[in-house]
Amino acid sequence: MKLLRALALAALVTPAPPARAQPENSGARPRPESPPQNAVRPRSYQLDFQAGRVEADTNLDRIELSDNVVVRVDRYRLTSDRLRLRRGPLGIIVDGDGRVAFCPCPDPPVSIGFSSATAAPPTDLLIENPTLRVGSVPIAWLPYLWLRSPDRFGVLPPKLAWRGDDGLLAGSGVHVPIGKRTADAGPALLDLRGAGYFKGGAEVELDLATSESTTKLRWDHLGESLVAADAHGAANATTGATAAWRIDAIRGERGRRGTIELEPASRREDRALLSVGRGFGGLVGGLGVSATGARAGAFDDPGAVGPEAHLGIAGALGEVGRASASVSATTTTHRTLSTFSNARQRAELGLDARPGPLSLGTVLREDAWFESGEQEAGRAALVGAEARAGLPLVRGYGEQRDPLLHELEPFVAARGALSTEKGPLIEPPLFGDDNLLSLSAGGRTALGRYGSRSAVSLVASGGLVGESDDLEPMARARLTGRTRLLAISSDVAWLLGDERTLVATGKARVGRADGLRLSGYAEGRLEVEPTLARFLAEDAWDAPRVGFFERPGWSAGGELGVPWFDWLASAFASDWDVSEGELLAVRGSLGYRHRCGCLAALAWVGHRQGREGVDAWLTLDLLP
């Protein structure tokens, strides 16, 4: 039986070349005929089967299988009481009533009934009279169904969603590979989807993924329109130059209302950047074009657009420090703000030393900003310095290969920043016009293992902070940790003199990332000046172009994830504006994955501020 099956498979999969006649008594030995130079080599196809009875005709071009037949073709599993296998122009034809599943399960949750199927390389399956079955219940029927390889052109699964007050949305799409698979990368994959609102609108989505870039475009129209773009990537030339681009934009009257997720809908600006640069040792230079505009602006408003140039250098100063400097210039044109130019210059010098058991570190930073319009000009500058001295003490416990380490370090630190701002600035760098100083002393303790990257660290300090002529007491703490069951990162600062409190950031997770877990975040400030709030934050005092803590208030959110079984999990999350007592967003999901991996399903439902009604959708994946 095994020999017969092997011979039958060889005859079906690889056609035998015709024999070449030899003259009688010629004495010549038969030689295999060489294929023409332009001949196409037939592609192989992996096929295996088992059956209680196998019959083959004399030419071995057809096989009859009966009695508990199972045929395996790549990722497909065909079952029946009786099947006939024969070679066709596209591949192997399987005739007979049966079912095809996508996993080796004896009772798959989803299968497709068929009257005939053609298996064609590399992994295509053309099915006649397909009937979708959930368990043993037929759900849907089509005259034909073509299951295709991800590297081949094909139709995407149907899309069905409920878009809040916009109503029901349904559609499908096509999958288009571009190019050929190589040893270094696969082809570019293009997914083009179209769907229609039952109220009379439409949505078109384009997803293009390559080895170097990702592009997502969305056009949505229902009374009004929006166009959303999220694209980023980079490409390297043989000359050593690198081109990079980043687009994050939502345009149109429907921009915010038609965006489902809270985070992209709440951003204030659209941004786009295309640049080309090259490095020469530690020197990097580049040229590009940038655009900035208000989120959900009009289609005919490109925002402020113009060229920009960048030049930077960085390197190590032996074993004692590091230095970097950069300068960039931009000229932009806006239809209402006319033309303005700005130049930014930034430099940093860091020095470190270890005299005996001590640890000494100094950082000097400088940032300058110049801006000019057609009638007015403005400038701003920041000069800052930070010095720190500590006595690090380390002790190890346990195994030598990856011991448990305990670090204890008392330290003193001083930080100062002098900033000035003059003239009107269209894009203020958020320096303010301040003279800030902090003096503190504290300690750092950490416990963890380097090998497992599990550690918990606490830094606490106290001292004075504020204007150089008006210092007030403050206390600050930072807690970070990451273990298998815990992850936390938080910065908290108190101004003790007048009951003002600042919480820079706070994020935490309790439980395994892939198990039962509760995660949450909280961030914001009370009536502390924005510049002082950023100065108190551990890593933000010298970040003048970052606008967090710009307004007072608190926001918080959290997520509860519950893996009910190894095949079923759920999650529930929400975001709140604590200061206003408003619910910003709430969402929940339920995910299913069959134990053998042949089926995955995800149901999602949510609501966010700014959209009427509830959004929901269901996705199915037969080959996750």
Rosetta blueprint (number, residue, H / E / L):
1 M L
2 K H
3 L H
4 L H
5 R H
6 A H
7 L H
8 A H
9 L H
10 A H
11 A H
12 L H
13 V H
14 T L
15 P L
16 A L
17 P L
18 P L
19 A L
20 R L
21 A L
22 Q L
23 P L
24 E L
25 N L
26 S L
27 G L
28 A L
29 R L
30 P L
31 R L
32 P L
33 E L
34 S L
35 P L
36 P L
37 Q L
38 N L
39 A L
40 V L
41 R L
42 P L
43 R L
44 S L
45 Y L
46 Q L
47 L E
48 D E
49 F E
50 Q E
51 A L
52 G L
53 R E
54 V E
55 E E
56 A E
57 D L
58 T L
59 N L
60 L L
61 D L
62 R E
63 I E
64 E E
65 L E
66 S E
67 D E
68 N E
69 V E
70 V E
71 V E
72 R E
73 V E
74 D L
75 R L
76 Y E
77 R E
78 L E
79 T E
80 S E
81 D E
82 R E
83 L E
84 R E
85 L E
86 R E
87 R E
88 G L
89 P L
90 L L
91 G L
92 I E
93 I E
94 V E
95 D E
96 G E
97 D E
98 G E
99 R E
100 V E
101 A E
102 F L
103 C L
104 P L
105 C L
106 P L
107 D L
108 P L
109 P L
110 V E
111 S E
112 I E
113 G E
114 F E
115 S E
116 S E
117 A E
118 T E
119 A E
120 A E
121 P L
122 P L
123 T L
124 D E
125 L E
126 L E
127 I E
128 E E
129 N L
130 P L
131 T E
132 L E
133 R E
134 V E
135 G L
136 S L
137 V E
138 P E
139 I E
140 A E
141 W E
142 L L
143 P L
144 Y E
145 L E
146 W E
147 L E
148 R L
149 S L
150 P L
151 D L
152 R L
153 F L
154 G E
155 V E
156 L E
157 P E
158 P E
159 K E
160 L E
161 A E
162 W E
163 R E
164 G H
165 D H
166 D H
167 G L
168 L E
169 L E
170 A E
171 G E
172 S E
173 G E
174 V E
175 H E
176 V E
177 P E
178 I E
179 G L
180 K L
181 R L
182 T L
183 A L
184 D L
185 A L
186 G L
187 P L
188 A E
189 L E
190 L E
191 D E
192 L E
193 R E
194 G E
195 A E
196 G E
197 Y E
198 F L
199 K L
200 G L
201 G L
202 A E
203 E E
204 V E
205 E E
206 L E
207 D E
208 L E
209 A E
210 T L
211 S L
212 E L
213 S E
214 T E
215 T E
216 K E
217 L E
218 R E
219 W E
220 D E
221 H E
222 L L
223 G L
224 E L
225 S E
226 L E
227 V E
228 A E
229 A E
230 D E
231 A E
232 H E
233 G E
234 A E
235 A E
236 N E
237 A L
238 T L
239 T L
240 G L
241 A L
242 T E
243 A E
244 A E
245 W E
246 R E
247 I E
248 D E
249 A E
250 I E
251 R E
252 G L
253 E L
254 R L
255 G L
256 R L
257 R L
258 G L
259 T L
260 I L
261 E L
262 L H
263 E H
264 P H
265 A H
266 S H
267 R L
268 R L
269 E E
270 D E
271 R E
272 A E
273 L E
274 L E
275 S E
276 V E
277 G E
278 R E
279 G E
280 F E
281 G L
282 G L
283 L E
284 V E
285 G E
286 G E
287 L E
288 G E
289 V E
290 S E
291 A E
292 T E
293 G E
294 A E
295 R L
296 A L
297 G L
298 A L
299 F L
300 D L
301 D L
302 P L
303 G L
304 A E
305 V E
306 G E
307 P E
308 E E
309 A E
310 H E
311 L E
312 G E
313 I E
314 A E
315 G E
316 A E
317 L E
318 G L
319 E L
320 V L
321 G E
322 R E
323 A E
324 S E
325 A E
326 S E
327 V E
328 S E
329 A E
330 T E
331 T E
332 T E
333 T E
334 H E
335 R L
336 T L
337 L L
338 S E
339 T E
340 F E
341 S E
342 N E
343 A E
344 R E
345 Q E
346 R E
347 A E
348 E E
349 L E
350 G E
351 L E
352 D E
353 A E
354 R L
355 P L
356 G L
357 P L
358 L L
359 S E
360 L E
361 G E
362 T E
363 V E
364 L E
365 R E
366 E E
367 D E
368 A E
369 W E
370 F E
371 E E
372 S E
373 G L
374 E L
375 Q L
376 E L
377 A E
378 G E
379 R E
380 A E
381 A E
382 L E
383 V E
384 G E
385 A E
386 E E
387 A E
388 R E
389 A E
390 G E
391 L L
392 P L
393 L E
394 V E
395 R E
396 G E
397 Y E
398 G L
399 E L
400 Q L
401 R L
402 D L
403 P L
404 L E
405 L E
406 H E
407 E E
408 L E
409 E E
410 P E
411 F E
412 V E
413 A E
414 A E
415 R E
416 G E
417 A E
418 L E
419 S E
420 T E
421 E E
422 K E
423 G L
424 P L
425 L L
426 I L
427 E L
428 P L
429 P L
430 L L
431 F L
432 G L
433 D L
434 D L
435 N E
436 L E
437 L E
438 S E
439 L E
440 S E
441 A E
442 G E
443 G E
444 R E
445 T E
446 A E
447 L E
448 G E
449 R E
450 Y L
451 G L
452 S L
453 R L
454 S E
455 A E
456 V E
457 S E
458 L E
459 V E
460 A E
461 S E
462 G E
463 G E
464 L E
465 V E
466 G E
467 E E
468 S L
469 D L
470 D E
471 L E
472 E E
473 P E
474 M E
475 A E
476 R E
477 A E
478 R E
479 L E
480 T E
481 G E
482 R E
483 T L
484 R L
485 L L
486 L E
487 A E
488 I E
489 S E
490 S E
491 D E
492 V E
493 A E
494 W E
495 L E
496 L L
497 G L
498 D L
499 E L
500 R E
501 T E
502 L E
503 V E
504 A E
505 T E
506 G E
507 K E
508 A E
509 R E
510 V E
511 G E
512 R L
513 A L
514 D L
515 G L
516 L L
517 R E
518 L E
519 S E
520 G E
521 Y E
522 A E
523 E E
524 G E
525 R E
526 L L
527 E L
528 V L
529 E L
530 P H
531 T H
532 L H
533 A H
534 R H
535 F H
536 L H
537 A L
538 E L
539 D L
540 A L
541 W L
542 D L
543 A L
544 P L
545 R L
546 V L
547 G L
548 F L
549 F L
550 E L
551 R L
552 P L
553 G E
554 W E
555 S E
556 A E
557 G E
558 G E
559 E E
560 L E
561 G E
562 V E
563 P E
564 W E
565 F E
566 D L
567 W L
568 L E
569 A E
570 S E
571 A E
572 F E
573 A E
574 S E
575 D E
576 W E
577 D E
578 V L
579 S L
580 E L
581 G L
582 E E
583 L E
584 L E
585 A E
586 V E
587 R E
588 G E
589 S E
590 L E
591 G E
592 Y E
593 R E
594 H L
595 R L
596 C L
597 G L
598 C L
599 L L
600 A E
601 A E
602 L E
603 A E
604 W E
605 V E
606 G E
607 H E
608 R E
609 Q L
610 G L
611 R L
612 E L
613 G L
614 V L
615 D E
616 A E
617 W E
618 L E
619 T E
620 L E
621 D E
622 L L
623 L L
624 P L
